[in-house]
């Protein structure tokens, strides 16, 4: 199957745009299916659960903003599906198509007139002793953060089992280059070309005077331990990935963060200058 379509937003405008796209695909006899939770009022639509849809299609069109792209990226990377962003959100760093050029863009895809961007994704695993409790995949970032009270937790960072530093404060953030324009940016991290292969680290509200963001190689293995010195009141620390999935950590847990085995493939049909994009999107 050529195209899958998904929209997560409850915004009626996203649904209207989906209907417009579906009718155009039908009129041009182009095979497609929709995510089973992306329901529209049209006859003769095939619906598949998102994992089956990502596996079955060559291109997954995601209608929405960057949050929708982040959510869909986990499925696309798993099945090596090319992700196509159709903008209906706010910032729109990761989307390529818009309503005014949607049909032109799809024609370019059918003609093979496009470029594939490979973006590094990260994998964050929670280790409890020698046992892996859970793993999450993300396109933007993994964040360990205190979510209760205002007590300091010491976040101890290792790279390839060597101690880097201990950061007392509110948390620690590990970002991909794609995520460098997200939470990492607002936390004082650098802006990085999105197709670079590296990992960025920045402490969150640290009490260490000389703490600075750091950059690691894509094949480095990062590990974070949470050390709580207050024996009377323990703060809750939560791991979140892309701000969408999360896990409440126990004090003995370690979080191992590394580049995921599979990158995400993002489609580019209308070339964009990265520096022009950040000037436009960040003011």
SELUMTI-686259 format. One record per residue (C-alpha): residue number from 0; residue in one letter; z, x, y. Coordinates in Angstrom, 2 decimals, decimal comma. Example, Ala and Ser with C-alpha at 12.3 -4.5 7.8 and 13.67 -1.06 7.14 Angstrom:
! SELUMTI-686259
   num   residuo         Z         X         Y
     0         a      7,80     12,30     -4,50
     1         s      7,14     13,67     -1,06
END
This chain:
! SELUMTI-686259
   num   residuo         Z         X         Y
     0         x      0,00      0,00      0,00
     1         x     -0,93      1,29      3,46
     2         x      1,80     -0,11      5,72
     3         x      5,36     -1,32      5,49
     4         x      7,04     -2,96      8,49
     5         x     10,70     -3,21      9,41
     6         x     12,67     -4,30     12,45
     7         x     16,45     -4,26     12,60
     8         x     17,01     -5,68     16,03
     9         x     17,95     -9,32     16,46
    10         x     16,07     -9,20     19,73
    11         x     13,47    -11,97     19,78
    12         x     11,01     -9,63     21,47
    13         x     11,02     -7,37     18,40
    14         x     10,33    -10,36     16,19
    15         x      7,49    -11,51     18,44
    16         x      5,94     -8,06     18,36
    17         x      6,20     -8,04     14,57
    18         x      4,37    -11,37     14,38
    19         x      1,66    -10,02     16,68
    20         x      1,26     -6,94     14,48
    21         x      1,22     -8,96     11,26
    22         x     -1,50    -11,27     12,53
    23         x     -3,65     -8,32     13,58
    24         x     -3,25     -6,66     10,17
    25         x     -4,14     -9,93      8,43
    26         x     -7,23    -10,44     10,58
    27         x     -8,40     -6,93      9,69
    28         x     -7,66     -7,28      5,94
    29         x     -5,15     -4,42      5,96
    30         x     -2,58     -4,41      3,18
    31         x      1,08     -4,51      4,26
    32         x      4,53     -5,83      3,39
    33         x      7,76     -6,45      5,32
    34         x     11,33     -5,43      4,74
    35         x     13,22     -8,26      3,05
    36         x     15,61     -8,54      6,01
    37         x     12,81     -8,60      8,61
    38         x     11,97    -12,27      8,31
    39         x      9,28    -13,93     10,43
    40         x      7,77    -17,42     10,55
    41         x      4,43    -16,60      8,96
    42         x      2,80    -17,75      5,74
    43         x      1,75    -15,46      2,90
    44         x      4,02    -12,50      3,63
    45         x      5,18    -10,10      0,92
    46         x      8,78     -8,99      1,35
    47         x     10,41     -5,99     -0,36
    48         x     13,87     -4,43     -0,11
    49         x     13,79     -1,42      2,18
    50         x     14,00      1,22     -0,58
    51         x     11,16     -0,37     -2,54
    52         x      9,16     -0,84      0,66
    53         x      9,55      2,82      1,70
    54         x      8,56      3,95     -1,77
    55         x      5,54      1,61     -1,98
    56         x      3,93      2,24      1,41
    57         x      2,20      5,25      2,90
    58         x      3,35      4,52      6,48
    59         x      6,50      2,64      7,48
    60         x      6,18      1,04     10,93
    61         x      9,61      0,65     12,52
    62         x      9,78     -1,79     15,43
    63         x     12,71     -1,02     17,73
    64         x     14,34      1,90     19,47
    65         x     15,74      5,22     18,34
    66         x     18,62      3,55     16,48
    67         x     16,15      1,71     14,26
    68         x     14,27      4,97     13,64
    69         x     17,50      6,71     12,63
    70         x     18,33      3,96     10,16
    71         x     14,88      3,94      8,58
    72         x     14,62      7,74      8,45
    73         x     17,05      7,96      5,54
    74         x     14,75      5,84      3,40
    75         x     11,53      7,51      4,51
    76         x     12,79     11,05      3,87
    77         x     13,87     10,05      0,39
    78         x     10,40      8,86     -0,59
    79         x      8,29     11,19      1,57
    80         x      7,03      8,20      3,57
    81         x      5,54      8,76      7,03
    82         x      7,54      6,94      9,72
    83         x      5,74      5,30     12,65
    84         x      7,86      4,23     15,62
    85         x      6,79      1,12     17,58
    86         x      8,90      1,05     20,73
    87         x     11,06     -1,98     21,48
    88         x     14,28     -0,22     22,45
    89         x     15,67      1,64     25,44
    90         x     15,35      5,43     25,45
    91         x     12,57      5,82     22,88
    92         x     12,55      9,56     22,15
    93         x     11,36      8,96     18,59
    94         x      8,85      6,15     19,01
    95         x      5,11      6,68     19,40
    96         x      3,44      3,30     19,72
    97         x      4,03      0,55     22,27
    98         x      2,71     -2,97     22,54
    99         x     -0,17     -1,96     24,81
   100         x     -1,50      0,75     22,45
   101         x     -0,36     -0,62     19,09
   102         x     -3,80     -1,67     17,83
   103         x     -5,46      1,53     19,05
   104         x     -2,77      3,58     17,34
   105         x     -3,16      1,83     14,00
   106         x     -6,92      2,31     14,15
   107         x     -6,29      6,03     14,67
   108         x     -4,02      6,04     11,61
   109         x     -6,71      4,35      9,50
   110         x     -9,25      6,92     10,73
   111         x     -6,93      9,81      9,90
   112         x     -6,70     10,79     13,57
   113         x     -3,04     11,79     13,74
   114         x     -0,58     14,65     13,29
   115         x      2,55     14,76     11,15
   116         x      5,74     16,16     12,67
   117         x      8,28     17,39     10,14
   118         x     11,84     17,08     11,43
   119         x     14,88     18,62      9,79
   120         x     17,48     16,20      8,49
   121         x     21,05     17,06      7,58
   122         x     23,28     16,22      4,64
   123         x     27,02     15,76      5,13
   124         x     29,17     15,72      1,98
   125         x     32,88     14,96      1,70
   126         x     34,60     17,28     -0,79
   127         x     38,03     16,56     -2,23
   128         x     39,03     19,58     -4,27
   129         x     36,06     20,38     -6,50
   130         x     34,77     16,80     -6,40
   131         x     32,14     15,44     -4,04
   132         x     33,35     12,02     -2,90
   133         x     30,26     10,92     -0,96
   134         x     27,19     12,20      0,87
   135         x     25,28     10,93      3,89
   136         x     21,89     11,90      5,31
   137         x     21,09     11,87      9,01
   138         x     18,33     12,71     11,46
   139         x     20,52     13,24     14,54
   140         x     24,04     14,42     13,82
   141         x     27,24     14,49     11,81
   142         x     30,46     14,07     13,79
   143         x     34,09     14,57     12,78
   144         x     36,29     12,88     15,33
   145         x     39,86     11,73     15,84
   146         x     39,92      7,94     16,07
   147         x     43,65      7,22     16,39
   148         x     46,18      8,19     19,03
   149         x     45,52     11,18     21,26
   150         x     47,01     13,95     19,15
   151         x     45,19     17,22     18,62
   152         x     43,61     18,10     15,28
   153         x     42,50     21,65     14,53
   154         x     38,91     21,65     13,27
   155         x     38,36     24,85     11,29
   156         x     34,69     25,81     10,96
   157         x     33,21     28,06      8,28
   158         x     29,62     29,31      7,92
   159         x     28,68     30,45      4,41
   160         x     32,43     30,63      3,60
   161         x     33,18     32,93      6,55
   162         x     35,57     31,65      9,20
   163         x     33,80     31,04     12,51
   164         x     36,58     29,59     14,64
   165         x     39,28     26,94     14,80
   166         x     38,83     24,31     17,50
   167         x     41,90     22,27     18,50
   168         x     40,76     19,03     20,09
   169         x     39,13     15,67     19,48
   170         x     36,39     16,68     17,06
   171         x     33,36     18,74     16,15
   172         x     29,68     17,81     16,20
   173         x     26,86     19,25     14,09
   174         x     23,40     18,28     15,29
   175         x     19,77     18,75     14,28
   176         x     17,18     19,70     16,91
   177         x     16,09     16,06     16,99
   178         x     19,67     15,09     17,78
   179         x     19,93     17,66     20,58
   180         x     18,90     14,96     23,09
   181         x     21,56     12,53     21,80
   182         x     25,34     12,85     21,48
   183         x     25,03     16,64     21,41
   184         x     23,47     16,63     24,88
   185         x     26,25     14,50     26,36
   186         x     28,77     16,85     24,72
   187         x     27,33     19,90     26,49
   188         x     24,95     21,13     23,78
   189         x     21,53     22,66     24,49
   190         x     18,21     20,81     24,36
   191         x     16,10     22,19     21,50
   192         x     12,45     21,71     20,58
   193         x     12,62     19,00     17,89
   194         x     10,48     20,80     15,31
   195         x     12,69     23,90     15,23
   196         x     14,67     24,42     12,03
   197         x     18,29     25,11     12,93
   198         x     21,70     23,45     13,23
   199         x     23,71     23,10     16,45
   200         x     27,49     22,94     16,70
   201         x     29,59     21,87     19,66
   202         x     33,34     21,14     19,74
   203         x     34,42     17,84     21,29
   204         x     37,04     18,01     24,07
   205         x     38,50     21,22     22,71
   206         x     41,66     22,84     24,06
   207         x     40,26     26,33     23,42
   208         x     39,22     27,90     26,71
   209         x     36,46     30,15     25,35
   210         x     34,88     27,61     22,97
   211         x     31,11     27,33     23,31
   212         x     28,32     25,52     21,45
   213         x     26,76     27,63     18,69
   214         x     23,44     27,67     16,82
   215         x     23,13     28,34     13,09
   216         x     20,20     28,95     10,78
   217         x     18,82     25,97      8,89
   218         x     19,84     27,53      5,56
   219         x     23,46     28,16      6,64
   220         x     26,14     26,16      4,85
   221         x     28,71     24,82      7,31
   222         x     32,15     23,61      6,23
   223         x     34,80     21,90      8,35
   224         x     38,49     21,52      7,50
   225         x     40,85     19,31      9,51
   226         x     44,28     20,90     10,00
   227         x     47,06     18,67     11,33
   228         x     50,20     20,49     12,42
   229         x     52,20     17,39     13,41
   230         x     54,19     16,46     10,32
   231         x     55,50     13,19     11,77
   232         x     52,39     11,44     13,04
   233         x     49,00     12,00     11,40
   234         x     45,81     11,22     13,27
   235         x     42,93      9,49     11,51
   236         x     39,74     11,55     11,39
   237         x     36,42      9,90     10,60
   238         x     33,08     11,42      9,64
   239         x     30,13      9,53     11,11
   240         x     26,44     10,28     10,59
   241         x     23,91      9,18     13,20
   242         x     26,63      6,88     14,55
   243         x     25,71      4,38     11,82
   244         x     27,51      5,29      8,58
   245         x     30,96      6,75      8,21
   246         x     33,93      7,71      6,06
   247         x     37,65      8,01      6,84
   248         x     38,84     11,43      5,76
   249         x     42,06     12,42      4,07
   250         x     43,82     15,54      5,28
   251         x     42,83     17,59      2,23
   252         x     39,14     16,69      2,52
   253         x     36,49     19,20      3,54
   254         x     33,12     18,25      5,01
   255         x     30,14     20,37      4,00
   256         x     27,08     20,08      6,25
   257         x     23,69     21,61      5,54
   258         x     19,99     20,94      6,03
   259         x     18,86     18,11      3,75
   260         x     16,35     19,03      1,02
   261         x     13,66     16,70      2,42
   262         x     12,59     16,58      6,08
   263         x     11,47     13,35      7,74
   264         x      7,78     12,97      8,54
   265         x      7,17     11,38     11,94
   266         x      3,66     10,28     12,89
   267         x      2,12     11,42     16,17
   268         x     -1,06      9,61     17,22
   269         x     -0,74     10,07     20,98
   270         x      0,28     13,69     21,69
   271         x      3,36     14,02     23,86
   272         x      4,54     17,00     25,89
   273         x      8,20     17,49     24,98
   274         x      9,23     18,79     28,39
   275         x      7,51     15,90     30,14
   276         x      9,25     13,51     27,73
   277         x     12,73     14,81     28,51
   278         x     12,01     14,76     32,24
   279         x     11,02     11,10     31,87
   280         x     13,76     10,00     29,50
   281         x     16,69     12,02     30,89
   282         x     17,44     11,71     34,58
END
